[in-house]
Amino acid sequence: MEFIIVDDSVFDQFTQEKLLLKSGLTQTVKTFNSAQHAIDHLRKQDVDMPETVILLDLQMPELNGFEFTEQYGLLPDAVRKRIRLFMISSTVDVSDIEQAKANPYIIELLPKPLEIRLLRELLRK
């Protein structure tokens, strides 16, 4: 299983990557500091892509997490079926939380810092 971290914070990318690798959940982590770069990467994928988990930051410049999901929804079904998308944020804004819950592509809004135990439980489902 491959993980993709989409976060404009280099610190958050680094800490999440280290947690994921140390946890044994994956041996492969790709990082993108721009949601647009991540979407561009996903557009090049096909049905042969590895099973992928995306950890998507909410607050980013240019294309935020919700705008990313709009572009994500345009990807071929065969690609989206290989991906599990989680939003990750430290937000306490009720409207952000409700919007994440209502989004058909977001499995769960995870708190920052990343809790491996919680992620592991969600991935088992």
C-alpha positions in Angstrom: 0.0 0.0 0.0 1.3 3.4 -1.0 0.6 6.6 0.9 0.4 10.1 -0.5 0.7 13.1 1.8 -0.7 16.4 0.4 0.3 19.2 2.7 1.9 22.6 2.2 3.7 22.3 5.6 7.1 20.6 5.1 7.1 20.0 8.9 3.8 18.1 8.7 4.9 16.2 5.6 8.1 15.1 7.4 6.4 14.0 10.7 3.6 12.2 8.9 6.0 10.4 6.6 8.2 9.3 9.5 5.2 8.1 11.5 3.8 6.1 8.6 7.2 4.5 7.8 7.9 3.7 11.5 4.4 2.2 12.0 4.9 -0.4 9.3 1.7 0.6 7.5 3.8 1.3 4.4 7.2 1.4 2.8 6.2 3.9 0.2 5.3 7.6 0.9 5.0 10.3 -1.7 4.7 13.9 -0.7 3.2 16.9 -2.5 3.3 20.4 -1.1 0.6 21.4 -3.6 -2.8 19.9 -4.1 -2.6 20.8 -7.8 0.7 18.8 -8.1 -1.0 15.8 -6.4 -4.0 16.0 -8.8 -1.6 16.2 -11.8 0.1 13.0 -10.4 -3.2 11.2 -10.0 -4.4 12.1 -13.5 -1.4 10.1 -14.9 -2.4 7.0 -13.0 -4.4 4.0 -14.3 -6.0 0.9 -13.0 -2.6 -0.7 -12.4 -1.7 1.9 -9.7 -1.0 0.5 -6.3 -3.7 0.7 -3.5 -3.2 4.2 -2.2 -4.1 6.1 0.9 -4.1 9.9 0.6 -3.7 12.2 3.6 -5.0 15.5 2.4 -4.5 18.7 4.3 -7.5 21.0 4.5 -5.9 24.5 4.5 -3.6 25.0 1.6 -2.9 28.0 -0.7 -4.1 27.9 -4.3 -6.2 24.7 -4.1 -7.5 23.8 -0.7 -8.5 20.3 0.4 -12.2 20.7 -0.6 -11.2 22.2 -4.0 -8.9 19.1 -4.4 -11.9 16.8 -3.9 -13.7 18.6 -6.7 -10.9 17.7 -9.1 -10.5 14.3 -7.5 -14.2 13.6 -8.4 -13.3 14.0 -12.1 -10.8 11.2 -12.0 -11.8 7.9 -13.7 -13.7 5.6 -11.4 -11.1 2.9 -11.9 -8.4 5.2 -10.4 -10.6 6.4 -7.5 -11.4 2.8 -6.6 -7.7 2.2 -5.8 -7.6 5.2 -3.4 -8.8 5.8 0.1 -8.9 9.6 0.8 -8.6 11.0 4.3 -8.6 14.7 5.2 -6.2 15.8 7.9 -6.5 19.1 9.8 -6.3 20.9 13.1 -9.4 22.8 12.3 -12.1 23.4 14.9 -14.3 25.2 12.5 -17.7 23.5 12.6 -18.5 24.3 9.0 -15.2 22.7 7.9 -16.0 19.6 9.9 -19.5 19.3 8.6 -18.3 19.9 5.0 -15.8 17.1 5.4 -18.4 14.7 6.8 -20.8 15.5 3.9 -18.1 15.1 1.2 -18.6 11.7 -0.6 -14.9 11.2 -1.3 -13.6 11.9 2.2 -13.6 8.8 4.4 -12.8 10.6 7.6 -11.5 14.0 8.9 -8.4 13.0 10.9 -6.9 15.4 13.6 -3.4 16.7 13.4 -1.1 15.5 14.6 -1.7 12.2 12.8 -2.7 9.3 15.2 -1.5 6.1 13.7 -3.7 4.0 15.9 -6.8 5.7 14.6 -5.6 5.5 11.0 -4.9 1.8 11.4 -8.4 1.2 12.7 -10.0 3.0 9.8 -7.9 1.2 7.3 -9.1 -2.2 8.7 -12.7 -1.3 7.8 
